[in-house]
Every structure is written in structure tokens, then in C-alpha cells.
Amino acid sequence: MNRPYVIINCAMSADGKIASPTRKQILISCEEDIKRMYRLRNNCDAVLVGIGTILTDDPKLTVKETYVQHPKQPLRVILDSKGRTPPKALALNDVSKTLIITAKGNKKTYNQSNVEVVECDTDSKGFIDVTYALDLLYKKGIRKLLVEGGGTIIWSFLKNRVVDDLYTFIGPYIIGGKDTPTVADGEGITTGEQITLIINEVKQEGSGVLIHYHPV
């Protein structure tokens, strides 16, 4: 399979949480990490999230000129197996193009000329098959892909062993809650199938710590 170079970028609390127990977005990154994130996004051909992130956070998934002069807006990719992306979602604005990947039979039509919807295969649990999605993106000219979440999407990429870089910013906070979303949700591993990482770099980033991993 030909696929883009895949980078996961995420921010979590000191106890590994990425949102509140009610799944409400919490600002974990400091100003320095936000600037790094926008620069990373600017250097990628596309940025990808799942429908959960769209419905919960409603992100624009663009690059702000406040952080990057003359930004190169990436293609925005939404994995949305059931076709739930709202027509007024900010990720569908006309700042950049948006690709929605949905399951076969769930294709919706949007009035925006910058929005494309493509049907694809799903896995055994009904989620978008990420290997199929990566092949599709490669055929569309995407060579560097940034995956930003949420936890189920990140887990799906990791378990399929299609991640090249993992950047994790750890903020100096405790959120708690046994059901609070984490960086890698999904069904998790079975005994003896841990996803092993190599630490490439650890550095202080503002008020927190940034760890750069390479999956084995």
C-alpha cells in the first residue's frame, strides 16, 4: 500500500486525559505548543480528525496567520462513517478544501463547492478502514498527513501500524475520571500486543513537556 507519511499530534493532561469527563474540550496546550502545532499543520498536506472531534469541538482545522505568515492551508479530512458532519461545521468553511470519508451508503450532499464526500470500506466494527483512507489520500497527492484526534481515531492509526511520528504534549494538569477520553481510546490491546514506541526527543515546551516518539 502506498500511503502518506503519518504524524500524530496530541495534547494530554499529566494523567493522560484529552478532554473533560463529559468530553468537553479543555485547553491543555500552552502558547508555545499551540504555535508549534500550527507550524506543524502548515507543513502538512492534510489534517485529519474523526467525526467525534467535529461534533464536540467544531474545529476549523486551518492555519492561523497569527502563528504562521502566509499559511499554506492543508486539506481537511473528516472520517465520518455515518455521515453526521453538520452542513454548518466550521471545518467546511471556504478557507480550505474538505474531504469527508464516509461508509458506503451514507454519502450526503453539501452545497459548498470546496467539500467532497467519498464513500469507502469500513472495518469489522463499522469504522472507516484507515488503510483504505490512506491509500485514497495518497492517490489524491497527499504525502504528509497530520492526525489530530480524537482518541478513537488515534488508536485506529496506531493499531494498524501506520504511524511514523507521534508528538505528545503533556500539560501540567490532572483531570481524572475513569471514563474520561484519553489519547488512545478504542478497544485497546490484548495481552502481549503492546504498541512499542521509541523516544526520539523530550523537551520542555513552555509550561509542559513535549515527547517525540517513533513507533517501532
C-alpha positions as protocol buffer text, in pm:
chain_id: "A"
residue {
  index: 1
  type: MET
  ca { x: 0 y: 0 z: 0 }
}
residue {
  index: 2
  type: ASN
  ca { x: 123 y: 346 z: -88 }
}
residue {
  index: 3
  type: ARG
  ca { x: 40 y: 588 z: 191 }
}
residue {
  index: 4
  type: PRO
  ca { x: 131 y: 933 z: 320 }
}
residue {
  index: 5
  type: TYR
  ca { x: 384 y: 990 z: 597 }
}
residue {
  index: 6
  type: VAL
  ca { x: 161 y: 993 z: 905 }
}
residue {
  index: 7
  type: ILE
  ca { x: 218 y: 1222 z: 1204 }
}
residue {
  index: 8
  type: ILE
  ca { x: 1 y: 1211 z: 1516 }
}
residue {
  index: 9
  type: ASN
  ca { x: -4 y: 1526 z: 1727 }
}
residue {
  index: 10
  type: CYS
  ca { x: -193 y: 1542 z: 2056 }
}
residue {
  index: 11
  type: ALA
  ca { x: -204 y: 1713 z: 2392 }
}
residue {
  index: 12
  type: MET
  ca { x: -293 y: 1543 z: 2718 }
}
residue {
  index: 13
  type: SER
  ca { x: -300 y: 1611 z: 3090 }
}
residue {
  index: 14
  type: ALA
  ca { x: -45 y: 1460 z: 3328 }
}
residue {
  index: 15
  type: ASP
  ca { x: -290 y: 1172 z: 3382 }
}
residue {
  index: 16
  type: GLY
  ca { x: -337 y: 1108 z: 3011 }
}
residue {
  index: 17
  type: LYS
  ca { x: -673 y: 1277 z: 2951 }
}
residue {
  index: 18
  type: ILE
  ca { x: -756 y: 1486 z: 2643 }
}
residue {
  index: 19
  type: ALA
  ca { x: -1092 y: 1637 z: 2746 }
}
residue {
  index: 20
  type: SER
  ca { x: -1325 y: 1669 z: 3043 }
}
residue {
  index: 21
  type: PRO
  ca { x: -1521 y: 1369 z: 3176 }
}
residue {
  index: 22
  type: THR
  ca { x: -1820 y: 1499 z: 2976 }
}
residue {
  index: 23
  type: ARG
  ca { x: -1598 y: 1507 z: 2662 }
}
residue {
  index: 24
  type: LYS
  ca { x: -1595 y: 1887 z: 2659 }
}
residue {
  index: 25
  type: GLN
  ca { x: -1281 y: 2040 z: 2510 }
}
residue {
  index: 26
  type: ILE
  ca { x: -1021 y: 2165 z: 2758 }
}
residue {
  index: 27
  type: LEU
  ca { x: -725 y: 2381 z: 2662 }
}
residue {
  index: 28
  type: ILE
  ca { x: -422 y: 2175 z: 2761 }
}
residue {
  index: 29
  type: SER
  ca { x: -153 y: 2317 z: 2534 }
}
residue {
  index: 30
  type: CYS
  ca { x: 38 y: 2630 z: 2631 }
}
residue {
  index: 31
  type: GLU
  ca { x: 101 y: 2916 z: 2388 }
}
residue {
  index: 32
  type: GLU
  ca { x: 436 y: 2772 z: 2280 }
}
residue {
  index: 33
  type: ASP
  ca { x: 279 y: 2437 z: 2196 }
}
residue {
  index: 34
  type: ILE
  ca { x: -9 y: 2599 z: 2008 }
}
residue {
  index: 35
  type: LYS
  ca { x: 244 y: 2782 z: 1790 }
}
residue {
  index: 36
  type: ARG
  ca { x: 431 y: 2455 z: 1728 }
}
residue {
  index: 37
  type: MET
  ca { x: 104 y: 2283 z: 1634 }
}
residue {
  index: 38
  type: TYR
  ca { x: 13 y: 2548 z: 1377 }
}
residue {
  index: 39
  type: ARG
  ca { x: 358 y: 2529 z: 1221 }
}
residue {
  index: 40
  type: LEU
  ca { x: 330 y: 2152 z: 1204 }
}
residue {
  index: 41
  type: ARG
  ca { x: -16 y: 2177 z: 1048 }
}
residue {
  index: 42
  type: ASN
  ca { x: 118 y: 2429 z: 795 }
}
residue {
  index: 43
  type: ASN
  ca { x: 391 y: 2183 z: 690 }
}
residue {
  index: 44
  type: CYS
  ca { x: 147 y: 1901 z: 618 }
}
residue {
  index: 45
  type: ASP
  ca { x: -60 y: 1839 z: 306 }
}
residue {
  index: 46
  type: ALA
  ca { x: -367 y: 1737 z: 504 }
}
residue {
  index: 47
  type: VAL
  ca { x: -502 y: 1732 z: 860 }
}
residue {
  index: 48
  type: LEU
  ca { x: -737 y: 1456 z: 971 }
}
residue {
  index: 49
  type: VAL
  ca { x: -988 y: 1417 z: 1255 }
}
residue {
  index: 50
  type: GLY
  ca { x: -1284 y: 1194 z: 1333 }
}
residue {
  index: 51
  type: ILE
  ca { x: -1649 y: 1294 z: 1344 }
}
residue {
  index: 52
  type: GLY
  ca { x: -1640 y: 1295 z: 1725 }
}
residue {
  index: 53
  type: THR
  ca { x: -1396 y: 1586 z: 1721 }
}
residue {
  index: 54
  type: ILE
  ca { x: -1615 y: 1773 z: 1472 }
}
residue {
  index: 55
  type: LEU
  ca { x: -1931 y: 1728 z: 1679 }
}
residue {
  index: 56
  type: THR
  ca { x: -1768 y: 1803 z: 2014 }
}
residue {
  index: 57
  type: ASP
  ca { x: -1513 y: 2076 z: 1936 }
}
residue {
  index: 58
  type: ASP
  ca { x: -1622 y: 2211 z: 1594 }
}
residue {
  index: 59
  type: PRO
  ca { x: -1263 y: 2299 z: 1489 }
}
residue {
  index: 60
  type: LYS
  ca { x: -1175 y: 2493 z: 1173 }
}
residue {
  index: 61
  type: LEU
  ca { x: -863 y: 2280 z: 1112 }
}
residue {
  index: 62
  type: THR
  ca { x: -692 y: 2570 z: 940 }
}
residue {
  index: 63
  type: VAL
  ca { x: -363 y: 2756 z: 999 }
}
residue {
  index: 64
  type: LYS
  ca { x: -390 y: 3096 z: 1170 }
}
residue {
  index: 65
  type: GLU
  ca { x: -188 y: 3383 z: 1026 }
}
residue {
  index: 66
  type: THR
  ca { x: -128 y: 3491 z: 1387 }
}
residue {
  index: 67
  type: TYR
  ca { x: 115 y: 3200 z: 1415 }
}
residue {
  index: 68
  type: VAL
  ca { x: 228 y: 3142 z: 1055 }
}
residue {
  index: 69
  type: GLN
  ca { x: 280 y: 3416 z: 798 }
}
residue {
  index: 70
  type: HIS
  ca { x: 134 y: 3336 z: 456 }
}
residue {
  index: 71
  type: PRO
  ca { x: -2 y: 2997 z: 569 }
}
residue {
  index: 72
  type: LYS
  ca { x: -46 y: 2704 z: 333 }
}
residue {
  index: 73
  type: GLN
  ca { x: -387 y: 2569 z: 428 }
}
residue {
  index: 74
  type: PRO
  ca { x: -395 y: 2187 z: 435 }
}
residue {
  index: 75
  type: LEU
  ca { x: -674 y: 1970 z: 303 }
}
residue {
  index: 76
  type: ARG
  ca { x: -913 y: 1893 z: 589 }
}
residue {
  index: 77
  type: VAL
  ca { x: -1013 y: 1528 z: 615 }
}
residue {
  index: 78
  type: ILE
  ca { x: -1302 y: 1403 z: 829 }
}
residue {
  index: 79
  type: LEU
  ca { x: -1360 y: 1033 z: 895 }
}
residue {
  index: 80
  type: ASP
  ca { x: -1737 y: 1016 z: 929 }
}
residue {
  index: 81
  type: SER
  ca { x: -1871 y: 664 z: 873 }
}
residue {
  index: 82
  type: LYS
  ca { x: -2237 y: 752 z: 942 }
}
residue {
  index: 83
  type: GLY
  ca { x: -2248 y: 1085 z: 754 }
}
residue {
  index: 84
  type: ARG
  ca { x: -2308 y: 1306 z: 1058 }
}
residue {
  index: 85
  type: THR
  ca { x: -2098 y: 1611 z: 963 }
}
residue {
  index: 86
  type: PRO
  ca { x: -2325 y: 1918 z: 1004 }
}
residue {
  index: 87
  type: PRO
  ca { x: -2351 y: 2145 z: 698 }
}
residue {
  index: 88
  type: LYS
  ca { x: -2255 y: 2443 z: 917 }
}
residue {
  index: 89
  type: ALA
  ca { x: -1945 y: 2278 z: 1070 }
}
residue {
  index: 90
  type: LEU
  ca { x: -1654 y: 2520 z: 1077 }
}
residue {
  index: 91
  type: ALA
  ca { x: -1432 y: 2261 z: 908 }
}
residue {
  index: 92
  type: LEU
  ca { x: -1646 y: 2308 z: 596 }
}
residue {
  index: 93
  type: ASN
  ca { x: -1580 y: 2681 z: 561 }
}
residue {
  index: 94
  type: ASP
  ca { x: -1426 y: 2813 z: 241 }
}
residue {
  index: 95
  type: VAL
  ca { x: -1078 y: 2879 z: 383 }
}
residue {
  index: 96
  type: SER
  ca { x: -961 y: 2540 z: 254 }
}
residue {
  index: 97
  type: LYS
  ca { x: -1090 y: 2226 z: 83 }
}
residue {
  index: 98
  type: THR
  ca { x: -1251 y: 1949 z: 290 }
}
residue {
  index: 99
  type: LEU
  ca { x: -1276 y: 1577 z: 219 }
}
residue {
  index: 100
  type: ILE
  ca { x: -1535 y: 1375 z: 411 }
}
residue {
  index: 101
  type: ILE
  ca { x: -1480 y: 999 z: 403 }
}
residue {
  index: 102
  type: THR
  ca { x: -1793 y: 804 z: 488 }
}
residue {
  index: 103
  type: ALA
  ca { x: -1915 y: 446 z: 476 }
}
residue {
  index: 104
  type: LYS
  ca { x: -2083 y: 311 z: 167 }
}
residue {
  index: 105
  type: GLY
  ca { x: -2449 y: 406 z: 163 }
}
residue {
  index: 106
  type: ASN
  ca { x: -2408 y: 708 z: 396 }
}
residue {
  index: 107
  type: LYS
  ca { x: -2299 y: 969 z: 143 }
}
residue {
  index: 108
  type: LYS
  ca { x: -2453 y: 1315 z: 195 }
}
residue {
  index: 109
  type: THR
  ca { x: -2456 y: 1614 z: -37 }
}
residue {
  index: 110
  type: TYR
  ca { x: -2322 y: 1953 z: 71 }
}
residue {
  index: 111
  type: ASN
  ca { x: -2379 y: 2284 z: -106 }
}
residue {
  index: 112
  type: GLN
  ca { x: -2022 y: 2405 z: -53 }
}
residue {
  index: 113
  type: SER
  ca { x: -1810 y: 2368 z: -367 }
}
residue {
  index: 114
  type: ASN
  ca { x: -1498 y: 2310 z: -156 }
}
residue {
  index: 115
  type: VAL
  ca { x: -1642 y: 1996 z: 9 }
}
residue {
  index: 116
  type: GLU
  ca { x: -1601 y: 1650 z: -140 }
}
residue {
  index: 117
  type: VAL
  ca { x: -1761 y: 1334 z: 2 }
}
residue {
  index: 118
  type: VAL
  ca { x: -1617 y: 991 z: -77 }
}
residue {
  index: 119
  type: GLU
  ca { x: -1751 y: 651 z: 25 }
}
residue {
  index: 120
  type: CYS
  ca { x: -1511 y: 379 z: 135 }
}
residue {
  index: 121
  type: ASP
  ca { x: -1486 y: 45 z: 310 }
}
residue {
  index: 122
  type: THR
  ca { x: -1529 y: 2 z: 684 }
}
residue {
  index: 123
  type: ASP
  ca { x: -1367 y: -237 z: 929 }
}
residue {
  index: 124
  type: SER
  ca { x: -1543 y: -511 z: 1126 }
}
residue {
  index: 125
  type: LYS
  ca { x: -1673 y: -257 z: 1379 }
}
residue {
  index: 126
  type: GLY
  ca { x: -1817 y: -21 z: 1118 }
}
residue {
  index: 127
  type: PHE
  ca { x: -1539 y: 238 z: 1137 }
}
residue {
  index: 128
  type: ILE
  ca { x: -1365 y: 377 z: 832 }
}
residue {
  index: 129
  type: ASP
  ca { x: -1083 y: 146 z: 722 }
}
residue {
  index: 130
  type: VAL
  ca { x: -780 y: 370 z: 776 }
}
residue {
  index: 131
  type: THR
  ca { x: -561 y: 172 z: 535 }
}
residue {
  index: 132
  type: TYR
  ca { x: -817 y: 232 z: 260 }
}
residue {
  index: 133
  type: ALA
  ca { x: -838 y: 600 z: 358 }
}
residue {
  index: 134
  type: LEU
  ca { x: -460 y: 638 z: 346 }
}
residue {
  index: 135
  type: ASP
  ca { x: -443 y: 478 z: 3 }
}
residue {
  index: 136
  type: LEU
  ca { x: -716 y: 716 z: -115 }
}
residue {
  index: 137
  type: LEU
  ca { x: -531 y: 1020 z: 23 }
}
residue {
  index: 138
  type: TYR
  ca { x: -205 y: 910 z: -138 }
}
residue {
  index: 139
  type: LYS
  ca { x: -381 y: 885 z: -474 }
}
residue {
  index: 140
  type: LYS
  ca { x: -504 y: 1241 z: -420 }
}
residue {
  index: 141
  type: GLY
  ca { x: -147 y: 1364 z: -381 }
}
residue {
  index: 142
  type: ILE
  ca { x: -126 y: 1374 z: -2 }
}
residue {
  index: 143
  type: ARG
  ca { x: 227 y: 1288 z: 105 }
}
residue {
  index: 144
  type: LYS
  ca { x: 232 y: 1416 z: 465 }
}
residue {
  index: 145
  type: LEU
  ca { x: -74 y: 1369 z: 686 }
}
residue {
  index: 146
  type: LEU
  ca { x: -132 y: 1514 z: 1032 }
}
residue {
  index: 147
  type: VAL
  ca { x: -374 y: 1320 z: 1253 }
}
residue {
  index: 148
  type: GLU
  ca { x: -514 y: 1526 z: 1541 }
}
residue {
  index: 149
  type: GLY
  ca { x: -775 y: 1303 z: 1701 }
}
residue {
  index: 150
  type: GLY
  ca { x: -976 y: 1210 z: 1879 }
}
residue {
  index: 151
  type: GLY
  ca { x: -875 y: 911 z: 2084 }
}
residue {
  index: 152
  type: THR
  ca { x: -1062 y: 650 z: 1879 }
}
residue {
  index: 153
  type: ILE
  ca { x: -906 y: 777 z: 1555 }
}
residue {
  index: 154
  type: ILE
  ca { x: -557 y: 787 z: 1704 }
}
residue {
  index: 155
  type: TRP
  ca { x: -598 y: 430 z: 1833 }
}
residue {
  index: 156
  type: SER
  ca { x: -713 y: 315 z: 1489 }
}
residue {
  index: 157
  type: PHE
  ca { x: -398 y: 450 z: 1324 }
}
residue {
  index: 158
  type: LEU
  ca { x: -172 y: 309 z: 1592 }
}
residue {
  index: 159
  type: LYS
  ca { x: -324 y: -40 z: 1595 }
}
residue {
  index: 160
  type: ASN
  ca { x: -292 y: -58 z: 1215 }
}
residue {
  index: 161
  type: ARG
  ca { x: 78 y: 30 z: 1245 }
}
residue {
  index: 162
  type: VAL
  ca { x: 55 y: 322 z: 1002 }
}
residue {
  index: 163
  type: VAL
  ca { x: 212 y: 594 z: 1219 }
}
residue {
  index: 164
  type: ASP
  ca { x: 558 y: 740 z: 1156 }
}
residue {
  index: 165
  type: ASP
  ca { x: 580 y: 1013 z: 1421 }
}
residue {
  index: 166
  type: LEU
  ca { x: 392 y: 1074 z: 1745 }
}
residue {
  index: 167
  type: TYR
  ca { x: 415 y: 1409 z: 1923 }
}
residue {
  index: 168
  type: THR
  ca { x: 258 y: 1425 z: 2270 }
}
residue {
  index: 169
  type: PHE
  ca { x: 243 y: 1747 z: 2469 }
}
residue {
  index: 170
  type: ILE
  ca { x: 186 y: 1681 z: 2840 }
}
residue {
  index: 171
  type: GLY
  ca { x: 29 y: 1974 z: 3023 }
}
residue {
  index: 172
  type: PRO
  ca { x: 71 y: 2027 z: 3399 }
}
residue {
  index: 173
  type: TYR
  ca { x: -287 y: 1935 z: 3486 }
}
residue {
  index: 174
  type: ILE
  ca { x: -485 y: 1649 z: 3638 }
}
residue {
  index: 175
  type: ILE
  ca { x: -836 y: 1590 z: 3500 }
}
residue {
  index: 176
  type: GLY
  ca { x: -932 y: 1247 z: 3635 }
}
residue {
  index: 177
  type: GLY
  ca { x: -1234 y: 1030 z: 3565 }
}
residue {
  index: 178
  type: LYS
  ca { x: -1218 y: 663 z: 3472 }
}
residue {
  index: 179
  type: ASP
  ca { x: -1427 y: 720 z: 3156 }
}
residue {
  index: 180
  type: THR
  ca { x: -1260 y: 1047 z: 3054 }
}
residue {
  index: 181
  type: PRO
  ca { x: -1129 y: 1039 z: 2693 }
}
residue {
  index: 182
  type: THR
  ca { x: -762 y: 951 z: 2655 }
}
residue {
  index: 183
  type: VAL
  ca { x: -510 y: 988 z: 2373 }
}
residue {
  index: 184
  type: ALA
  ca { x: -575 y: 632 z: 2252 }
}
residue {
  index: 185
  type: ASP
  ca { x: -928 y: 507 z: 2315 }
}
residue {
  index: 186
  type: GLY
  ca { x: -1091 y: 229 z: 2113 }
}
residue {
  index: 187
  type: GLU
  ca { x: -1088 y: -133 z: 2227 }
}
residue {
  index: 188
  type: GLY
  ca { x: -724 y: -133 z: 2340 }
}
residue {
  index: 189
  type: ILE
  ca { x: -474 y: -418 z: 2320 }
}
residue {
  index: 190
  type: THR
  ca { x: -495 y: -779 z: 2417 }
}
residue {
  index: 191
  type: THR
  ca { x: -221 y: -935 z: 2630 }
}
residue {
  index: 192
  type: GLY
  ca { x: 120 y: -921 z: 2467 }
}
residue {
  index: 193
  type: GLU
  ca { x: 25 y: -684 z: 2185 }
}
residue {
  index: 194
  type: GLN
  ca { x: 154 y: -357 z: 2324 }
}
residue {
  index: 195
  type: ILE
  ca { x: 237 y: -90 z: 2070 }
}
residue {
  index: 196
  type: THR
  ca { x: 600 y: -13 z: 2139 }
}
residue {
  index: 197
  type: LEU
  ca { x: 743 y: 337 z: 2097 }
}
residue {
  index: 198
  type: ILE
  ca { x: 1096 y: 471 z: 2078 }
}
residue {
  index: 199
  type: ILE
  ca { x: 1156 y: 808 z: 2244 }
}
residue {
  index: 200
  type: ASN
  ca { x: 1329 y: 1034 z: 1994 }
}
residue {
  index: 201
  type: GLU
  ca { x: 1330 y: 1358 z: 2196 }
}
residue {
  index: 202
  type: VAL
  ca { x: 1199 y: 1501 z: 2523 }
}
residue {
  index: 203
  type: LYS
  ca { x: 1200 y: 1874 z: 2586 }
}
residue {
  index: 204
  type: GLN
  ca { x: 1024 y: 2135 z: 2794 }
}
residue {
  index: 205
  type: GLU
  ca { x: 773 y: 2330 z: 2589 }
}
residue {
  index: 206
  type: GLY
  ca { x: 650 y: 2631 z: 2783 }
}
residue {
  index: 207
  type: SER
  ca { x: 464 y: 2508 z: 3090 }
}
residue {
  index: 208
  type: GLY
  ca { x: 463 y: 2145 z: 2977 }
}
residue {
  index: 209
  type: VAL
  ca { x: 673 y: 1871 z: 2822 }
}
residue {
  index: 210
  type: LEU
  ca { x: 681 y: 1760 z: 2457 }
}
residue {
  index: 211
  type: ILE
  ca { x: 774 y: 1400 z: 2379 }
}
residue {
  index: 212
  type: HIS
  ca { x: 852 y: 1294 z: 2023 }
}
residue {
  index: 213
  type: TYR
  ca { x: 813 y: 920 z: 1963 }
}
residue {
  index: 214
  type: HIS
  ca { x: 875 y: 686 z: 1673 }
}
residue {
  index: 215
  type: PRO
  ca { x: 656 y: 372 z: 1676 }
}
residue {
  index: 216
  type: VAL
  ca { x: 857 y: 54 z: 1636 }
}
